[in-house]
Amino acid sequence: MSSVVLCRSDELLEGGEAVPFDVVYAGEACRAFAVRFEGRVQAYLNRCTHIPMELDYLPNRVFDDEGRWLMCATHGAFYAPDTGACVGGPCRGGLVKITLSEDQGVVRWHTANNLHPVEP
């Protein structure tokens, strides 16, 4: 498994805007996002499990107004920011989690067989 630099650590503020990035998942180009929740960085495919559409209600805004849940703005599905598990609303399972690491002020995401960078 290799890693790709995603962003500087200070770009991910607690409960703040997501940092978007593009991945290939199951042979399809998809949008993904990284956020910080309870001091840890987390990343998921930006795809609601109810209907496969992006969660954002405004660009890079995936948290609810209180910064407690990840929320699909279209149909109101809620997901736990630390696990991606469905916690309410019309979801069918949890979000697809992307492995991140954070070290020396840099956030990296780790590629896997079913998840890799979009080729330029």
Secondary structure by P-SEA (a helix, b strand, c coil): cccccccccccccccccccccccccccbbbbbbccccccbbbbccccccccccccccccccccccccccccccccbbbbccccccccccccccccbbbbbbbcccbbbbbbccccccccc
